[in-house]
């Protein structure tokens, strides 16, 4: 017999790969090739109507916890001959197995499932290669249903005994399957299950053997059917005769039995009456007993419930009982540092007890109990007492700490000793009560307002004292020569040309900000956390590294006196920590009311400090107004670094400083503009005006003070001063119209020469440099044209008349006009060019006469020659056009005459 496809290991591996991807979660119990066709239940004539398709049926199992699921999977062949999933059925829905009767081979069967959506659709028919393959798969399906599901589907068209006999004969063939999921041989399990199923349905093998032995030992003589039939008839007649004879012999006995039955019937009737009476009595007794039992059950349930209620109440009372040590701490304990642990534990217990007594945390039946309400009222009274005592202690504690520091002069800067404020000890003593403040907030949030005001008022006194002493000592220790310099009026002095260094003034201001701005930001953030505002800090950005370095350099290089560090030797790390806190971010909470309260408290904490910062600014302005430039840049750099909500008032402080610095610098610019206007009233018209070169010196000094983003401030000053300068220059030049162009070209040239280097690097000055250059060119052109017109007046008047006539008269008719004849042309040329060298020398002397800046004369003379040649070239073109036969000196001849000078 050919080998069955159920024994094909390659087919099984292919099925496992397709079904589970080689994961091993599902086990293939049997895989076999079949042919699929369509049919209808109970209609034999429909077999073979549709073309059969090759398919593979695979029986699989999947373990899921303690349960095992069984599936029937249908696989089909793709275009490349590769198996792929086509259909899956759950065996728990298998309700019917039917072998098609009209198939002569008996190899076709159908499987009916009770979960199919449409029962009218013809179920698929599966045709096996032979009956062995058919019996093999059907037996496997039935045994899996028996073992896993505990039932077998309905079997139609095949005898189950026949299948059991087939399984017994084909044990060897079936036993070659792979091992099942639990490690046993799967086919052996199927064979064993098949044997068990058949034996339970029929008889055991031992009983079958005994029956065969018994039938073998009994000689029935049934060789001929007719003889056997006669024998059976004779034996039946003999048995009937024996029965009749026995009945005839037992008549007296039967009569006695009948009499006994009558007596028994009477007794039974009497017994029935008695039992009816007893039944009524028993029914009443039963009802009474049920009533008693019901009352007893209710009493027993009530007793158990009362006992459980008493236990629950005892537990509840024990749970809400105030411990003696907590009660002592809450009602009359001390708030010293040694007792804070006990106080915190008592607060935690009180908070938890109040939370547990809230209506939301209690069962509604407990919430209405009088005892619970009384206990809640008692705890609320204890809470109010504790909060009042703690608030009163802290309101007195904060001023006492600050008073100790105010009374000790060593905390502040002294003569010759510039000290950086150190609040490490103050914060340490405050942090002792940080957890107490948290519990006070959770118990009564309204009591934090007075505590915050007390803390702000006390610390404000300390900060203002520290800032005042530090600023006073900073100004006293900065040695700078104070000199009044008038920048744009009068002659240039040595103070201006020597570039006097007043950078120490800017360094003093920078040192003030370097020390106090991080301190104020740190105090603001500490206050926000310490006083239980809902804030959160972000990590500092990398930008704080530069500020950190600047702080260290400023502290180490302090010239007025050595900054004395207080506390331990970890000041550098403390400064770094302060700087990191300046980047305390905008994540303080989105509650506008909370932020409003925080900003109000910060205003009370830091109010008044701006006076000491402004005094440094005023002092620096009096020494050198140009220090405002560097101070403005320093202020903007610190202002751009304050992003946190807790630094809100610090930003306001820096904004006020920036505004004051801008106002002072604007005052300086206004003074400079006033000096220009004053110089305009007193200036002589000839030569370079004094504020032109002085502005170049001022601009050079201003560029030396640029820091940060102060470029805009200086550009605005440049724009205002230079605009005033140009307006004043124009007005000054108009005093005498005869010298307007000379004054303009000399001053614009001086402006360009003095600002050439700065204009290459400063865009704003470059714009004014180009404006001055254009004005210089225009003034030069006007002046040169005036000189040329004075010495060649007749020549260019004749040319102008020709141009005017050309608008209304044809060119060939112009020589016939009055005064425009050829004779008039010759007379004009003779008078204009007689003594040409003297005329050219006169032009040069005219330019040289009024120019005070001799260095401008060569370029001016070159412009004069160029302009004259351009005008004369235009004249020659007119003459050639109007007087074609007349001869005039060419442009080349005039260029040679000018070059011979």
C-alpha positions, 0 to 999 in steps of 0.5 A: 500500500502506498504511503499516506500523506499523514506520515509526510514529515515535510508536509507537517513542517510546512504546515507548522511554518505556515500556521505558527511561523515556527514559534511553537505555540501551536502543535500540529497533530495530523496533516493530510492532503485532501480534495475539496468539493461542494455538496448539500446535506442529504442530497446525494445527487450533488456530488462532484458538481464542482471541480475538486481543489487540492487542499491540506487539512491540519488538526492543531492544538494550542495550550492556554493555561489549564485549557487546550483549544483544538482547531481544524485548519484548511491550507491551500497552495499558492501560485508558486506551490507554497502553502498558505492559510485559507480557513480555520474552524474551531472543533468546539463548534463541530456538531456533525460528521457525515460520510457521503453515501452516494460515493461508491468509494466511501472516501468523501465526508462532510463536517457540519459546524453550528456557528456558520453564518448561513446554513443554506450554503453548501458545506465543503466535501472532503475526498480522501485518497482511500478509506484508511486516510478517511478513517484516520482523520475522522478517528483523530477528530472524534478522539480530540473532541472526546479528550479536549471537549468531553463530547463527540459530534453526531456521526452519520453514514459510518459504523463506529464499531467498524472504525474501532476495529479498523483502529485496532488493525492499523495500530502500527501505522497510526503509531508513527505520528510525532509527539504531542504537546505534553510529551507523549506520542500523539498517535498513541494517544489517539489509538488509546482514546479510540480503544477506550471509546469502543470499549465503553460503547460495546464490551471489553476485550476480556468479556468478548473472549469469555463470550467466544469461549462460552459459545464454543463449549455449548453444542447447539446443533444448529447445523440445519435451520429447519431442524433447529426451528423444530427443536425450539417449538418442541421445547416451547410446548414443553415449557408451557405444559409445565407451567399449566401443571404447576398452576393446577397444583397450587390452587389451595395455596392461591385461595389462602393468599387471596384471603390474606390479601383481603385482610391485608387490604382492610389493615391497609385502609385503616392504616391509611386513615391513621396516616391521614390523621398523623399527616395533618398533625405533622403538617401543623407541627412542621409549620410550628417548627418552621416558625420557631426556626425562623425566629431563632435565625433572626435572633442569631443573625441579630446577635452576630450583627450586634457583635460585629457592630460592637467590634467595628465601633471599637475599632473606629473609636480606637482609630480616631483616638488622639494619642497622648504624645500627639495631643500634648504636641498639638495643644501645648508643645514647644516649637524648639528645634529639638521638638520639631520631629514630634511636632511634624509627626503630630501634624501628619497624624492630625492631617490624616485623621481630618482627611479620614473624617471627611464625608468623601472618605467615610461610608454615608452611615458613618458620616451621619453618626453623632460620634463622628461629628463630635470627633471631627469638631474636636479635631478641628478645634485642636487644628485651630489651636495648633495653627494659631500657636505655630503662626504666632511663633513663626511671626516672632521667629523671623524678625528675631533671626534678622535682628540678630544679623542687623545687630552684628556689624560683621555681617556687613561691608565696612571701611576697606572691607567689601563683603558679599552677603551670605544668607546660608545660616539664615536659610538653614535656620528657616529650613528647620520649619519648612515642613511645619509650614507645609503642614500649616498650609494643608491645615489652614491655607489662610494663615500663610498670608501674615507669615509671608508678610512678616518674613518679607518685612524682616528680610527686606530690612536685611537686604536694604541694609546689606545693599546700602553698606555694600554700595557705600563701600563700593563707591568709597573704594573706587578711586577715580579722578572726576573731571568735567569735560565739555565734549562738543564745545570749545577747543580740544582739551588734553582730557579728551585726547588722552582717553582717560580710563573710567572703566573702574566705575563701570566695574563697580556697577557690574560688581554691584549687579554681580553680587546682588542680582543672583542673591535677589533671585535666589532669595525670591525662589527660596521664598517661593518654595519656603512659603509653599507657593505652587512652583517648580524649578527647571534645570539651569541652561548652559547660558549660566556658565558665562555668568558664573565665570563673570561672578568668580572673576568679579569677586576675585578681582575686587580692587576696593578691598578684599571681599570677606567670605562668611561661613564655610569655604564652599563659597564658590559652589554657593555662588554657582548654586545662586546663579543656577537659581536665576534660571528658575523657569515659568513653570510656577503654576498656571493659577493667576491668583497664586502668581498674583499673590507671589508677585505682591509678596516679592514686591514687599520682599525687595521693595526699596533696593532700587534706591541703592542701585540708582545711587550707583548709577547716578554716581557713575554718571557724575564721574563719566556720563559715557559709563551709561553705555557700559552700564546699559549693556551690563543691565541688558545682559542680566535682564535677558537672563531673568526668565523665572516667574519668581524673578519678576520683581528682579526684572522690574528692578533691572527695567527701572535701572535700564530706564534710569540709565537710558534717561541719564544718557539721553540727558548727556546726548541732549547736553551735547546737542545743546553744546552744538547749538550754542557753538552755532550761535558763537561760531565764525563762518570760515574754517572747520567748526569745532564740534566736527573733530570733537564728535570723532573723539566722542564717538571713539570713546563711546565705542570703547564702552559698548557691552552687550546690546548697548549698540542700539543706545549708541546708534540712537545717540549718533543719529540724534547728535549727527543730525543736529550737527548737520542742521547746525552746519547748514545754518552756520553756512547760510550766515554769508551766502558768499561762503556757503559752499566753502564752509560746507565742503570744508566741514563735510570733508573734515567729518569724513576724514575724522570718522573714516576708520569708525565708519568702516565698522559702525553701520550707523556712522557709515550711513552719515559718512555717505551722507556727508560725502554726497553733501561734500560733492554737491558743495564742491560742484556748486563752488567750482561752477561759480568760479568757472562762471565768474571767469568765463561768463561771456562764453557760457552766457552765449552757450545758454542763449543758444540752448534757450533759442533751440526750444523755439528756433531751428538751429540753422536760423539761430545765426540770423538772430540778433546778437547771435551772428558769426561776428558776435561769436568771433568777438565773444571768443576773442574776448574770452580766450585773450590771455587764457593763461592769466584767466586760468591762474586767476581761477586757481587763485580764486579757489586758493583764496577762500580755502582754509584747509590747504589739503583740499585744494588739489582735489578741488582744482581737479574737480574744477578742471574736470567741470570746466572741460565738461562745460566747454565740451558742451559749448563746442558741440553747440558751436559745431551744430549751429556754426559749422564753418566757424573754428573754435579751440578744441577740448584737447587744446583747452586740456593742454592749456589747463595742464600747463599750469 
